[in-house]
């Protein structure tokens, strides 16, 4: 019997990626891409390691998923990310025609909803606030330690 996992399950997988980023000194954002109920890509921020400002978790996950699927569109996929995507990542999710986006903590300072609320594909379904407390706490812990 196949177990169907919900949003919290997959967000916990994204949180595991975020914790790995945290442990490596990266801003702790994690992402997973799910297709047909299974994780097909997982990633976390790599901007420090790669010395690349575009190496956000979402960008890494989109690339990995597209490579696995053999195509550029993620219209049959759900992307789980621990923090609301920035404008760059929302744009990439839009170009990938992502079927669904689920994020944990909102980002009032740099999130796409503040600057580019139309960046996602018009058919993308969005769910926010999944495990928001845990996702937010990890970000706060990271930046608190840096101050």
The first five atom37 places (N, CA, C, CB, O) and aatype in JSON, in Angstrom:
{
  "aatype": [20, 20, 20, 20, 20, 20, 20, 20, 20, 20, 20, 20, 20, 20, 20, 20, 20, 20, 20, 20, 20, 20, 20, 20, 20, 20, 20, 20, 20, 20, 20, 20, 20, 20, 20, 20, 20, 20, 20, 20, 20, 20, 20, 20, 20, 20, 20, 20, 20, 20, 20, 20, 20, 20, 20, 20, 20, 20, 20, 20, 20, 20, 20, 20, 20, 20, 20, 20, 20, 20, 20, 20, 20, 20, 20, 20, 20, 20, 20, 20, 20, 20, 20, 20, 20, 20, 20, 20, 20, 20, 20, 20, 20, 20, 20, 20, 20, 20, 20, 20, 20, 20, 20, 20, 20, 20, 20, 20, 20, 20, 20, 20, 20, 20, 20, 20, 20, 20, 20, 20, 20, 20, 20, 20, 20, 20, 20, 20, 20, 20, 20, 20, 20, 20, 20, 20, 20, 20, 20, 20, 20, 20, 20, 20, 20, 20, 20],
  "atom_mask": [
    [1, 1, 1, 1, 1],
    [1, 1, 1, 1, 1],
    [1, 1, 1, 1, 1],
    [1, 1, 1, 1, 1],
    [1, 1, 1, 1, 1],
    [1, 1, 1, 1, 1],
    [1, 1, 1, 1, 1],
    [1, 1, 1, 1, 1],
    [1, 1, 1, 1, 1],
    [1, 1, 1, 1, 1],
    [1, 1, 1, 1, 1],
    [1, 1, 1, 1, 1],
    [1, 1, 1, 1, 1],
    [1, 1, 1, 1, 1],
    [1, 1, 1, 1, 1],
    [1, 1, 1, 1, 1],
    [1, 1, 1, 1, 1],
    [1, 1, 1, 1, 1],
    [1, 1, 1, 1, 1],
    [1, 1, 1, 1, 1],
    [1, 1, 1, 1, 1],
    [1, 1, 1, 1, 1],
    [1, 1, 1, 1, 1],
    [1, 1, 1, 1, 1],
    [1, 1, 1, 1, 1],
    [1, 1, 1, 1, 1],
    [1, 1, 1, 1, 1],
    [1, 1, 1, 1, 1],
    [1, 1, 1, 1, 1],
    [1, 1, 1, 1, 1],
    [1, 1, 1, 1, 1],
    [1, 1, 1, 1, 1],
    [1, 1, 1, 1, 1],
    [1, 1, 1, 1, 1],
    [1, 1, 1, 1, 1],
    [1, 1, 1, 1, 1],
    [1, 1, 1, 1, 1],
    [1, 1, 1, 1, 1],
    [1, 1, 1, 1, 1],
    [1, 1, 1, 1, 1],
    [1, 1, 1, 1, 1],
    [1, 1, 1, 1, 1],
    [1, 1, 1, 1, 1],
    [1, 1, 1, 1, 1],
    [1, 1, 1, 1, 1],
    [1, 1, 1, 1, 1],
    [1, 1, 1, 1, 1],
    [1, 1, 1, 1, 1],
    [1, 1, 1, 1, 1],
    [1, 1, 1, 1, 1],
    [1, 1, 1, 1, 1],
    [1, 1, 1, 1, 1],
    [1, 1, 1, 1, 1],
    [1, 1, 1, 1, 1],
    [1, 1, 1, 1, 1],
    [1, 1, 1, 1, 1],
    [1, 1, 1, 1, 1],
    [1, 1, 1, 1, 1],
    [1, 1, 1, 1, 1],
    [1, 1, 1, 1, 1],
    [1, 1, 1, 1, 1],
    [1, 1, 1, 1, 1],
    [1, 1, 1, 1, 1],
    [1, 1, 1, 1, 1],
    [1, 1, 1, 1, 1],
    [1, 1, 1, 1, 1],
    [1, 1, 1, 1, 1],
    [1, 1, 1, 1, 1],
    [1, 1, 1, 1, 1],
    [1, 1, 1, 1, 1],
    [1, 1, 1, 1, 1],
    [1, 1, 1, 1, 1],
    [1, 1, 1, 1, 1],
    [1, 1, 1, 1, 1],
    [1, 1, 1, 1, 1],
    [1, 1, 1, 1, 1],
    [1, 1, 1, 1, 1],
    [1, 1, 1, 1, 1],
    [1, 1, 1, 1, 1],
    [1, 1, 1, 1, 1],
    [1, 1, 1, 1, 1],
    [1, 1, 1, 1, 1],
    [1, 1, 1, 1, 1],
    [1, 1, 1, 1, 1],
    [1, 1, 1, 1, 1],
    [1, 1, 1, 1, 1],
    [1, 1, 1, 1, 1],
    [1, 1, 1, 1, 1],
    [1, 1, 1, 1, 1],
    [1, 1, 1, 1, 1],
    [1, 1, 1, 1, 1],
    [1, 1, 1, 1, 1],
    [1, 1, 1, 1, 1],
    [1, 1, 1, 1, 1],
    [1, 1, 1, 1, 1],
    [1, 1, 1, 1, 1],
    [1, 1, 1, 1, 1],
    [1, 1, 1, 1, 1],
    [1, 1, 1, 1, 1],
    [1, 1, 1, 1, 1],
    [1, 1, 1, 1, 1],
    [1, 1, 1, 1, 1],
    [1, 1, 1, 1, 1],
    [1, 1, 1, 1, 1],
    [1, 1, 1, 1, 1],
    [1, 1, 1, 1, 1],
    [1, 1, 1, 1, 1],
    [1, 1, 1, 1, 1],
    [1, 1, 1, 1, 1],
    [1, 1, 1, 1, 1],
    [1, 1, 1, 1, 1],
    [1, 1, 1, 1, 1],
    [1, 1, 1, 1, 1],
    [1, 1, 1, 1, 1],
    [1, 1, 1, 1, 1],
    [1, 1, 1, 1, 1],
    [1, 1, 1, 1, 1],
    [1, 1, 1, 1, 1],
    [1, 1, 1, 1, 1],
    [1, 1, 1, 1, 1],
    [1, 1, 1, 1, 1],
    [1, 1, 1, 1, 1],
    [1, 1, 1, 1, 1],
    [1, 1, 1, 1, 1],
    [1, 1, 1, 1, 1],
    [1, 1, 1, 1, 1],
    [1, 1, 1, 1, 1],
    [1, 1, 1, 1, 1],
    [1, 1, 1, 1, 1],
    [1, 1, 1, 1, 1],
    [1, 1, 1, 1, 1],
    [1, 1, 1, 1, 1],
    [1, 1, 1, 1, 1],
    [1, 1, 1, 1, 1],
    [1, 1, 1, 1, 1],
    [1, 1, 1, 1, 1],
    [1, 1, 1, 1, 1],
    [1, 1, 1, 1, 1],
    [1, 1, 1, 1, 1],
    [1, 1, 1, 1, 1],
    [1, 1, 1, 1, 1],
    [1, 1, 1, 1, 1],
    [1, 1, 1, 1, 1],
    [1, 1, 1, 1, 1],
    [1, 1, 1, 1, 1],
    [1, 1, 1, 1, 1],
    [1, 1, 1, 1, 1]
  ],
  "atom_positions": [
    [[0.84, -1.19, 0.0], [0.0, 0.0, 0.0], [0.88, 1.25, 0.0], [-0.95, 0.0, 1.22], [1.81, 1.35, 0.8]],
    [[0.61, 2.15, -0.85], [1.38, 3.38, -0.96], [0.85, 4.41, 0.03], [1.34, 3.94, -2.4], [-0.35, 4.68, 0.08]],
    [[1.77, 4.97, 0.81], [1.37, 6.01, 1.76], [1.39, 7.36, 1.06], [2.3, 6.03, 3.0], [2.36, 7.7, 0.38]],
    [[0.34, 8.11, 1.22], [0.27, 9.45, 0.65], [0.77, 10.44, 1.71], [-1.19, 9.8, 0.19], [0.25, 10.49, 2.82]],
    [[1.76, 11.22, 1.35], [2.32, 12.21, 2.27], [1.7, 13.57, 1.99], [3.86, 12.28, 2.14], [1.39, 13.9, 0.84]],
    [[1.53, 14.36, 3.05], [0.95, 15.68, 2.91], [2.0, 16.77, 2.93], [-0.05, 15.91, 4.0], [3.2, 16.52, 2.94]],
    [[1.51, 18.0, 2.93], [2.39, 19.16, 2.89], [3.39, 19.2, 4.04], [1.57, 20.42, 2.9], [4.55, 19.55, 3.84]],
    [[2.95, 18.86, 5.24], [3.88, 18.92, 6.38], [5.03, 17.94, 6.21], [3.13, 18.63, 7.69], [6.17, 18.27, 6.53]],
    [[4.75, 16.76, 5.73], [5.8, 15.76, 5.5], [6.87, 16.32, 4.56], [5.2, 14.46, 4.92], [8.06, 16.28, 4.87]],
    [[6.44, 16.84, 3.43], [7.4, 17.34, 2.45], [8.1, 18.62, 2.92], [6.7, 17.61, 1.12], [9.26, 18.84, 2.6]],
    [[7.39, 19.45, 3.7], [8.04, 20.64, 4.25], [9.11, 20.22, 5.26], [7.0, 21.58, 4.91], [10.14, 20.89, 5.37]],
    [[8.89, 19.15, 5.99], [9.93, 18.67, 6.91], [11.17, 18.22, 6.13], [9.39, 17.5, 7.77], [12.29, 18.38, 6.61]],
    [[10.98, 17.68, 4.95], [12.13, 17.3, 4.1], [12.86, 18.57, 3.65], [11.66, 16.47, 2.86], [14.09, 18.59, 3.61]],
    [[12.1, 19.61, 3.3], [12.73, 20.88, 2.93], [13.46, 21.49, 4.13], [11.66, 21.87, 2.39], [14.53, 22.07, 3.97]],
    [[12.88, 21.36, 5.31], [13.54, 21.85, 6.53], [14.85, 21.11, 6.79], [12.6, 21.69, 7.74], [15.81, 21.71, 7.27]],
    [[14.91, 19.84, 6.48], [16.16, 19.08, 6.63], [17.23, 19.68, 5.71], [15.95, 17.58, 6.3], [18.39, 19.78, 6.1]],
    [[16.83, 20.06, 4.51], [17.77, 20.73, 3.6], [18.21, 22.08, 4.17], [17.13, 20.92, 2.21], [19.38, 22.44, 4.09]],
    [[17.27, 22.81, 4.73], [17.59, 24.13, 5.32], [18.57, 23.97, 6.48], [16.3, 24.84, 5.8], [19.48, 24.79, 6.63]],
    [[18.39, 22.94, 7.28], [19.32, 22.7, 8.4], [20.72, 22.38, 7.89], [18.8, 21.55, 9.29], [21.71, 22.78, 8.5]],
    [[20.79, 21.67, 6.77], [22.1, 21.38, 6.18], [22.77, 22.69, 5.75], [21.96, 20.41, 4.98], [23.97, 22.87, 5.95]],
    [[21.99, 23.58, 5.15], [22.53, 24.89, 4.77], [23.02, 25.64, 6.01], [21.46, 25.73, 4.02], [24.11, 26.2, 6.02]],
    [[22.2, 25.64, 7.05], [22.55, 26.3, 8.32], [23.9, 25.78, 8.81], [21.45, 26.05, 9.39], [24.78, 26.56, 9.17]],
    [[24.06, 24.45, 8.83], [25.29, 23.83, 9.33], [26.5, 24.19, 8.49], [25.14, 22.32, 9.36], [27.64, 24.13, 8.97]],
    [[26.28, 24.57, 7.24], [27.37, 24.95, 6.33], [27.59, 26.45, 6.27], [27.09, 24.42, 4.94], [28.41, 26.93, 5.48]],
    [[26.86, 27.21, 7.1], [27.03, 28.65, 7.11], [26.29, 29.38, 6.01], [28.46, 28.97, 7.02], [26.53, 30.56, 5.76]],
    [[25.39, 28.68, 5.35], [24.56, 29.28, 4.3], [23.25, 29.76, 4.93], [24.27, 28.26, 3.15], [22.82, 29.23, 5.96]],
    [[22.62, 30.76, 4.33], [21.29, 31.17, 4.77], [20.41, 29.93, 4.68], [20.72, 32.38, 3.9], [20.33, 29.3, 3.63]],
    [[19.75, 29.56, 5.78], [19.07, 28.26, 5.85], [17.72, 28.2, 5.13], [18.87, 27.9, 7.26], [16.66, 28.27, 5.75]],
    [[17.79, 28.05, 3.82], [16.61, 27.84, 3.01], [16.77, 26.49, 2.33], [16.4, 29.01, 1.97], [17.82, 26.2, 1.75]],
    [[15.73, 25.68, 2.4], [15.74, 24.38, 1.75], [14.54, 24.22, 0.85], [15.78, 23.26, 2.78], [13.51, 24.86, 1.06]],
    [[14.67, 23.36, -0.15], [13.58, 23.13, -1.09], [13.57, 21.67, -1.53], [13.71, 24.06, -2.32], [14.62, 21.03, -1.61]],
    [[12.38, 21.18, -1.79], [12.23, 19.87, -2.44], [11.18, 20.0, -3.53], [11.83, 18.77, -1.41], [10.26, 20.81, -3.43]],
    [[11.33, 19.2, -4.57], [10.36, 19.16, -5.65], [9.73, 17.77, -5.63], [11.03, 19.47, -7.05], [10.42, 16.75, -5.59]],
    [[8.41, 17.77, -5.66], [7.65, 16.52, -5.57], [6.85, 16.32, -6.85], [6.72, 16.53, -4.34], [6.19, 17.23, -7.34]],
    [[6.93, 15.11, -7.37], [6.15, 14.73, -8.55], [5.53, 13.36, -8.27], [7.04, 14.7, -9.85], [6.22, 12.43, -7.86]],
    [[4.24, 13.25, -8.5], [3.52, 11.99, -8.3], [3.77, 11.41, -6.91], [3.94, 10.97, -9.37], [3.9, 10.2, -6.74]],
    [[3.83, 12.29, -5.91], [3.94, 11.85, -4.53], [5.33, 11.47, -4.06], [3.08, 10.72, -4.34], [5.49, 10.98, -2.94]],
    [[6.34, 11.71, -4.9], [7.7, 11.4, -4.45], [8.66, 12.55, -4.72], [8.21, 10.13, -5.13], [8.47, 13.32, -5.67]],
    [[9.66, 12.66, -3.89], [10.66, 13.72, -4.04], [11.57, 13.38, -5.21], [11.49, 13.9, -2.73], [12.18, 12.31, -5.25]],
    [[11.65, 14.3, -6.16], [12.52, 14.09, -7.32], [13.73, 15.01, -7.3], [11.73, 14.31, -8.6], [14.67, 14.8, -8.07]],
    [[13.72, 16.02, -6.42], [14.88, 16.91, -6.29], [14.85, 17.52, -4.91], [14.88, 18.02, -7.38], [13.79, 17.76, -4.34]],
    [[16.01, 17.76, -4.39], [16.15, 18.44, -3.1], [17.38, 19.32, -3.16], [16.26, 17.41, -1.92], [18.36, 19.0, -3.82]],
    [[17.32, 20.45, -2.47], [18.43, 21.39, -2.53], [18.37, 22.37, -1.36], [18.42, 22.16, -3.88], [17.35, 22.48, -0.68]],
    [[19.47, 23.05, -1.16], [19.53, 24.14, -0.17], [20.43, 25.23, -0.74], [20.05, 23.63, 1.22], [21.12, 25.03, -1.74]],
    [[20.41, 26.37, -0.08], [21.22, 27.49, -0.55], [22.7, 27.08, -0.65], [21.07, 28.7, 0.39], [23.23, 26.39, 0.22]],
    [[23.33, 27.51, -1.72], [24.75, 27.24, -1.95], [25.49, 28.51, -2.36], [24.92, 26.16, -3.02], [26.55, 28.43, -3.0]],
    [[24.96, 29.67, -2.01], [25.54, 30.92, -2.49], [26.96, 31.15, -1.98], [24.67, 32.07, -2.08], [27.8, 31.67, -2.71]],
    [[27.23, 30.76, -0.75], [28.58, 30.94, -0.19], [29.55, 29.94, -0.8], [28.56, 30.8, 1.35], [30.64, 30.31, -1.24]],
    [[29.17, 28.68, -0.83], [30.03, 27.62, -1.35], [30.4, 27.87, -2.81], [29.35, 26.26, -1.22], [31.55, 27.74, -3.21]],
    [[29.4, 28.24, -3.61], [29.63, 28.45, -5.03], [30.02, 29.88, -5.38], [28.4, 28.07, -5.8], [30.35, 30.18, -6.53]],
    [[29.99, 30.78, -4.38], [30.26, 32.19, -4.62], [29.38, 32.69, -5.76], [31.76, 32.41, -4.94], [29.85, 33.33, -6.7]],
    [[28.08, 32.38, -5.65], [27.13, 32.66, -6.71], [25.83, 33.16, -6.08], [26.87, 31.39, -7.6], [25.15, 32.4, -5.39]],
    [[25.49, 34.4, -6.31], [24.28, 34.98, -5.71], [23.01, 34.33, -6.23], [24.24, 36.47, -5.96], [21.95, 34.49, -5.61]],
    [[23.07, 33.61, -7.34], [21.88, 32.96, -7.88], [21.7, 31.53, -7.38], [21.94, 32.97, -9.38], [20.73, 30.87, -7.77]],
    [[22.58, 31.04, -6.55], [22.54, 29.64, -6.12], [21.57, 29.42, -4.94], [23.95, 29.18, -5.71], [21.92, 28.8, -3.94]],
    [[20.38, 29.95, -5.09], [19.35, 29.77, -4.07], [18.81, 28.34, -4.13], [18.19, 30.8, -4.27], [18.93, 27.66, -5.15]],
    [[18.21, 27.9, -3.04], [17.68, 26.54, -2.94], [16.7, 26.25, -4.07], [16.99, 26.33, -1.59], [16.76, 25.19, -4.69]],
    [[15.8, 27.19, -4.34], [14.8, 26.97, -5.38], [15.45, 26.79, -6.75], [13.81, 28.13, -5.41], [15.04, 25.92, -7.52]],
    [[16.43, 27.61, -7.05], [17.1, 27.54, -8.35], [17.79, 26.19, -8.52], [18.12, 28.69, -8.5], [17.73, 25.59, -9.59]],
    [[18.45, 25.73, -7.46], [19.13, 24.44, -7.5], [18.12, 23.3, -7.68], [19.95, 24.22, -6.2], [18.35, 22.37, -8.46]],
    [[17.0, 23.4, -6.97], [15.97, 22.35, -7.03], [15.29, 22.32, -8.4], [14.93, 22.57, -5.93], [15.03, 21.24, -8.93]],
    [[15.0, 23.49, -8.96], [14.37, 23.56, -10.29], [15.27, 22.89, -11.32], [14.09, 25.03, -10.69], [14.8, 22.09, -12.14]],
    [[16.55, 23.21, -11.29], [17.5, 22.64, -12.25], [17.58, 21.13, -12.1], [18.88, 23.26, -12.07], [17.55, 20.4, -13.1]],
    [[17.69, 20.65, -10.87], [17.79, 19.21, -10.64], [16.52, 18.49, -11.11], [18.03, 18.92, -9.14], [16.61, 17.43, -11.74]],
    [[15.36, 19.04, -10.81], [14.1, 18.42, -11.21], [13.96, 18.4, -12.73], [12.91, 19.17, -10.57], [13.56, 17.38, -13.3]],
    [[14.28, 19.51, -13.37], [14.17, 19.58, -14.83], [15.11, 18.57, -15.49], [14.48, 21.0, -15.33], [14.75, 17.93, -16.48]],
    [[16.31, 18.44, -14.95], [17.26, 17.47, -15.5], [16.73, 16.05, -15.35], [18.62, 17.59, -14.8], [16.83, 15.25, -16.28]],
    [[16.16, 15.73, -14.2], [15.61, 14.39, -13.97], [14.43, 14.12, -14.9], [15.19, 14.24, -12.5], [14.31, 13.03, -15.46]],
    [[13.55, 15.1, -15.04], [12.36, 14.92, -15.87], [12.66, 14.98, -17.36], [11.34, 15.97, -15.52], [11.87, 14.5, -18.18]],
    [[13.79, 15.58, -17.72], [14.15, 15.7, -19.12], [13.38, 16.81, -19.83], [13.91, 14.4, -19.82], [13.23, 16.77, -21.05]],
    [[12.91, 17.79, -19.08], [12.18, 18.92, -19.66], [12.21, 20.09, -18.72], [10.74, 18.53, -19.99], [12.52, 19.93, -17.53]],
    [[11.88, 21.26, -19.23], [12.0, 22.47, -18.43], [10.76, 22.82, -17.63], [12.33, 23.6, -19.32], [10.82, 23.72, -16.79]],
    [[9.65, 22.15, -17.85], [8.41, 22.51, -17.17], [8.12, 21.61, -15.97], [7.24, 22.46, -18.14], [8.28, 20.39, -16.03]],
    [[7.71, 22.25, -14.89], [7.37, 21.54, -13.65], [5.88, 21.66, -13.36], [8.2, 22.1, -12.48], [5.47, 21.74, -12.2]],
    [[5.09, 21.67, -14.41], [3.65, 21.89, -14.25], [2.94, 20.77, -13.5], [3.0, 22.06, -15.6], [1.85, 20.98, -12.98]],
    [[3.55, 19.61, -13.43], [2.97, 18.49, -12.69], [3.65, 18.31, -11.33], [3.09, 17.19, -13.51], [3.5, 17.27, -10.69]],
    [[4.38, 19.32, -10.9], [5.17, 19.22, -9.67], [4.73, 20.23, -8.62], [6.65, 19.42, -9.98], [4.11, 21.25, -8.92]],
    [[5.06, 19.91, -7.38], [4.91, 20.85, -6.26], [6.3, 21.15, -5.74], [3.99, 20.26, -5.13], [7.09, 20.24, -5.49]],
    [[6.59, 22.42, -5.57], [7.86, 22.85, -4.99], [7.58, 23.3, -3.56], [8.53, 24.0, -5.84], [6.75, 24.18, -3.32]],
    [[8.3, 22.69, -2.63], [8.22, 23.05, -1.22], [9.48, 23.81, -0.87], [8.04, 21.79, -0.3], [10.59, 23.35, -1.14]],
    [[9.32, 24.99, -0.28], [10.47, 25.79, 0.11], [10.19, 26.39, 1.48], [10.77, 26.9, -0.94], [9.07, 26.79, 1.78]],
    [[11.22, 26.44, 2.31], [11.03, 26.83, 3.71], [10.72, 28.31, 3.89], [12.25, 26.49, 4.48], [10.12, 28.7, 4.9]],
    [[11.12, 29.13, 2.94], [10.88, 30.57, 3.03], [10.29, 31.03, 1.69], [12.21, 31.35, 3.36], [10.66, 30.53, 0.63]],
    [[9.38, 31.97, 1.76], [8.78, 32.55, 0.56], [9.88, 32.91, -0.45], [7.94, 33.8, 0.92], [10.85, 33.57, -0.08]],
    [[9.74, 32.5, -1.68], [10.76, 32.79, -2.69], [10.95, 34.29, -2.92], [10.4, 32.12, -3.99], [10.03, 35.09, -2.79]],
    [[12.18, 34.63, -3.28], [12.48, 36.0, -3.68], [11.95, 36.2, -5.11], [14.04, 36.3, -3.6], [11.42, 35.27, -5.72]],
    [[12.09, 37.4, -5.62], [11.61, 37.71, -6.97], [12.32, 36.85, -8.02], [11.82, 39.2, -7.27], [11.68, 36.36, -8.95]],
    [[13.62, 36.67, -7.88], [14.37, 35.87, -8.85], [13.84, 34.44, -8.89], [15.88, 35.87, -8.51], [13.58, 33.88, -9.96]],
    [[13.67, 33.85, -7.71], [13.21, 32.46, -7.65], [11.76, 32.33, -8.09], [13.38, 31.92, -6.24], [11.4, 31.36, -8.75]],
    [[10.94, 33.29, -7.73], [9.54, 33.27, -8.18], [9.47, 33.35, -9.7], [8.75, 34.43, -7.54], [8.65, 32.69, -10.33]],
    [[10.33, 34.17, -10.28], [10.38, 34.26, -11.74], [10.77, 32.93, -12.36], [11.36, 35.35, -12.17], [10.16, 32.51, -13.35]],
    [[11.76, 32.27, -11.8], [12.18, 30.97, -12.31], [11.06, 29.94, -12.14], [13.46, 30.49, -11.6], [10.82, 29.12, -13.04]],
    [[10.38, 29.97, -11.01], [9.24, 29.07, -10.79], [8.14, 29.36, -11.81], [8.69, 29.22, -9.34], [7.47, 28.45, -12.29]],
    [[7.96, 30.63, -12.14], [6.98, 31.01, -13.14], [7.36, 30.5, -14.52], [6.84, 32.53, -13.18], [6.53, 29.94, -15.23]],
    [[8.63, 30.68, -14.9], [9.07, 30.2, -16.22], [8.99, 28.68, -16.31], [10.51, 30.66, -16.5], [8.77, 28.13, -17.38]],
    [[9.17, 28.0, -15.17], [9.07, 26.54, -15.14], [7.61, 26.07, -15.12], [9.82, 25.98, -13.92], [7.33, 24.87, -15.17]],
    [[6.7, 27.03, -15.04], [5.27, 26.74, -14.99], [4.93, 25.76, -13.87], [4.8, 26.18, -16.33], [4.15, 24.83, -14.04]],
    [[5.55, 26.0, -12.72], [5.35, 25.14, -11.55], [3.86, 24.98, -11.24], [6.09, 25.71, -10.33], [3.12, 25.97, -11.19]],
    [[3.45, 23.75, -11.03], [2.04, 23.48, -10.76], [1.58, 24.0, -9.41], [1.78, 22.0, -10.84], [0.47, 24.53, -9.27]],
    [[2.44, 23.84, -8.41], [2.07, 24.26, -7.06], [3.32, 24.68, -6.31], [1.33, 23.14, -6.31], [4.38, 24.06, -6.44]],
    [[3.18, 25.74, -5.52], [4.24, 26.22, -4.64], [3.72, 26.18, -3.22], [4.71, 27.67, -5.03], [2.62, 26.67, -2.93]],
    [[4.51, 25.58, -2.33], [4.18, 25.57, -0.9], [5.38, 26.14, -0.18], [3.83, 24.11, -0.38], [6.5, 25.65, -0.33]],
    [[5.15, 27.2, 0.62], [6.27, 27.75, 1.39], [5.92, 27.8, 2.87], [6.63, 29.16, 0.89], [4.76, 27.77, 3.26]],
    [[6.98, 27.86, 3.67], [6.82, 27.9, 5.12], [6.64, 29.32, 5.62], [8.02, 27.25, 5.81], [5.51, 29.8, 5.75]],
    [[7.74, 29.99, 5.89], [7.71, 31.35, 6.43], [7.6, 32.37, 5.31], [8.96, 31.63, 7.28], [8.22, 32.23, 4.26]],
    [[6.81, 33.4, 5.53], [6.76, 34.51, 4.6], [8.01, 35.35, 4.74], [5.5, 35.37, 4.85], [8.72, 35.25, 5.74]],
    [[8.3, 36.17, 3.76], [9.45, 37.06, 3.8], [8.98, 38.47, 3.46], [10.58, 36.59, 2.82], [8.88, 38.85, 2.3]],
    [[8.7, 39.24, 4.51], [8.18, 40.59, 4.34], [9.19, 41.54, 3.72], [7.73, 41.13, 5.66], [8.8, 42.56, 3.14]],
    [[10.48, 41.24, 3.84], [11.51, 42.15, 3.33], [11.88, 41.88, 1.87], [12.74, 42.05, 4.18], [12.08, 42.82, 1.11]],
    [[11.98, 40.6, 1.48], [12.47, 40.27, 0.14], [11.6, 39.28, -0.64], [13.85, 39.72, 0.25], [11.98, 38.85, -1.73]],
    [[10.46, 38.92, -0.08], [9.6, 37.96, -0.74], [8.96, 38.48, -2.01], [8.54, 37.51, 0.19], [8.75, 39.69, -2.17]],
    [[8.64, 37.57, -2.9], [8.07, 37.96, -4.2], [6.72, 38.65, -4.06], [7.93, 36.74, -5.1], [6.38, 39.49, -4.89]],
    [[5.95, 38.31, -3.03], [4.6, 38.89, -2.9], [4.65, 40.4, -2.7], [3.85, 38.24, -1.73], [3.71, 41.11, -3.07]],
    [[5.74, 40.9, -2.13], [5.87, 42.35, -1.92], [6.24, 43.07, -3.22], [6.93, 42.64, -0.83], [5.68, 44.13, -3.52]],
    [[7.16, 42.51, -3.97], [7.72, 43.2, -5.13], [7.17, 42.74, -6.48], [9.18, 43.05, -5.13], [7.1, 43.53, -7.42]],
    [[6.79, 41.48, -6.58], [6.35, 40.95, -7.87], [5.3, 39.86, -7.65], [7.55, 40.39, -8.67], [5.54, 38.69, -7.93]],
    [[4.15, 40.25, -7.16], [3.13, 39.24, -6.84], [2.62, 38.46, -8.05], [1.97, 39.9, -6.16], [2.0, 37.41, -7.89]],
    [[2.87, 38.95, -9.25], [2.44, 38.26, -10.46], [3.55, 37.42, -11.1], [1.92, 39.27, -11.47], [3.39, 36.95, -12.23]],
    [[4.67, 37.23, -10.4], [5.82, 36.54, -10.98], [5.57, 35.07, -11.29], [6.99, 36.66, -10.07], [6.14, 34.53, -12.24]],
    [[4.75, 34.42, -10.5], [4.48, 33.01, -10.73], [3.57, 32.83, -11.94], [3.83, 32.37, -9.48], [2.9, 33.77, -12.37]],
    [[3.57, 31.63, -12.48], [2.67, 31.31, -13.59], [1.23, 31.47, -13.1], [2.92, 29.86, -14.14], [0.93, 31.13, -11.96]],
    [[0.33, 31.97, -13.93], [-1.05, 32.2, -13.49], [-1.77, 30.95, -12.97], [-1.85, 32.78, -14.62], [-2.7, 31.07, -12.16]],
    [[-1.36, 29.78, -13.41], [-2.01, 28.55, -12.96], [-1.38, 27.93, -11.72], [-2.0, 27.54, -14.07], [-1.88, 26.94, -11.19]],
    [[-0.28, 28.51, -11.25], [0.39, 27.96, -10.07], [-0.48, 28.18, -8.83], [1.77, 28.62, -9.87], [-0.9, 29.29, -8.54]],
    [[-0.74, 27.1, -8.13], [-1.45, 27.18, -6.86], [-0.42, 27.46, -5.76], [-2.25, 25.86, -6.56], [0.66, 26.88, -5.77]],
    [[-0.77, 28.33, -4.82], [0.16, 28.71, -3.75], [-0.46, 28.44, -2.39], [0.56, 30.21, -3.88], [-1.61, 28.79, -2.13]],
    [[0.33, 27.8, -1.53], [-0.04, 27.59, -0.14], [1.11, 28.1, 0.71], [-0.36, 26.07, 0.16], [2.25, 27.65, 0.55]],
    [[0.83, 29.01, 1.61], [1.86, 29.53, 2.5], [1.59, 29.17, 3.94], [1.97, 31.04, 2.37], [0.47, 28.78, 4.29]],
    [[2.61, 29.29, 4.77], [2.45, 29.09, 6.2], [2.55, 27.66, 6.68], [1.16, 29.63, 6.61], [2.19, 27.38, 7.83]],
    [[3.01, 26.73, 5.85], [3.16, 25.35, 6.27], [4.42, 25.22, 7.13], [3.22, 24.39, 5.04], [5.52, 25.49, 6.67]],
    [[4.23, 24.8, 8.37], [5.32, 24.73, 9.36], [6.04, 26.07, 9.5], [6.33, 23.62, 8.98], [7.26, 26.13, 9.66]],
    [[5.26, 27.11, 9.43], [5.8, 28.47, 9.47], [6.65, 28.72, 10.7], [4.67, 29.48, 9.42], [7.72, 29.34, 10.59]],
    [[6.22, 28.27, 11.86], [6.96, 28.52, 13.1], [8.35, 27.91, 13.04], [6.19, 27.96, 14.3], [9.33, 28.57, 13.4]],
    [[8.45, 26.66, 12.59], [9.75, 26.0, 12.5], [10.64, 26.65, 11.46], [9.55, 24.52, 12.18], [11.84, 26.84, 11.68]],
    [[10.07, 26.98, 10.32], [10.85, 27.6, 9.25], [11.37, 28.98, 9.67], [9.99, 27.74, 7.97], [12.52, 29.32, 9.43]],
    [[10.51, 29.74, 10.31], [10.88, 31.08, 10.78], [11.93, 31.0, 11.88], [9.65, 31.83, 11.28], [12.87, 31.8, 11.9]],
    [[11.79, 30.05, 12.79], [12.73, 29.91, 13.91], [14.14, 29.62, 13.41], [12.27, 28.79, 14.86], [15.11, 30.13, 13.96]],
    [[14.26, 28.8, 12.37], [15.58, 28.48, 11.83], [16.24, 29.73, 11.24], [15.47, 27.38, 10.77], [17.43, 29.95, 11.43]],
    [[15.46, 30.52, 10.51], [16.01, 31.76, 9.96], [16.42, 32.72, 11.06], [14.99, 32.44, 9.03], [17.5, 33.32, 11.0]],
    [[15.57, 32.87, 12.07], [15.89, 33.77, 13.18], [17.13, 33.32, 13.92], [14.71, 33.85, 14.16], [17.96, 34.15, 14.29]],
    [[17.28, 32.02, 14.12], [18.48, 31.5, 14.8], [19.73, 31.79, 14.0], [18.34, 29.98, 15.02], [20.77, 32.15, 14.56]],
    [[19.65, 31.65, 12.69], [20.79, 31.92, 11.83], [21.24, 33.37, 11.9], [20.46, 31.56, 10.4], [22.41, 33.66, 12.12]],
    [[20.28, 34.28, 11.72], [20.64, 35.69, 11.71], [20.97, 36.21, 13.09], [19.53, 36.49, 11.11], [21.76, 37.14, 13.21]],
    [[20.39, 35.65, 14.13], [20.72, 36.04, 15.49], [22.17, 35.7, 15.81], [19.78, 35.34, 16.5], [22.87, 36.48, 16.46]],
    [[22.61, 34.55, 15.35], [24.01, 34.12, 15.58], [24.99, 34.99, 14.81], [24.19, 32.66, 15.18], [26.16, 35.1, 15.21]],
    [[24.56, 35.59, 13.73], [25.43, 36.43, 12.91], [25.59, 37.84, 13.45], [24.9, 36.49, 11.5], [26.53, 38.55, 13.07]],
    [[24.68, 38.26, 14.33], [24.71, 39.64, 14.83], [25.58, 39.79, 16.01], [23.33, 40.12, 15.17], [25.71, 40.89, 16.55]]
  ]
}
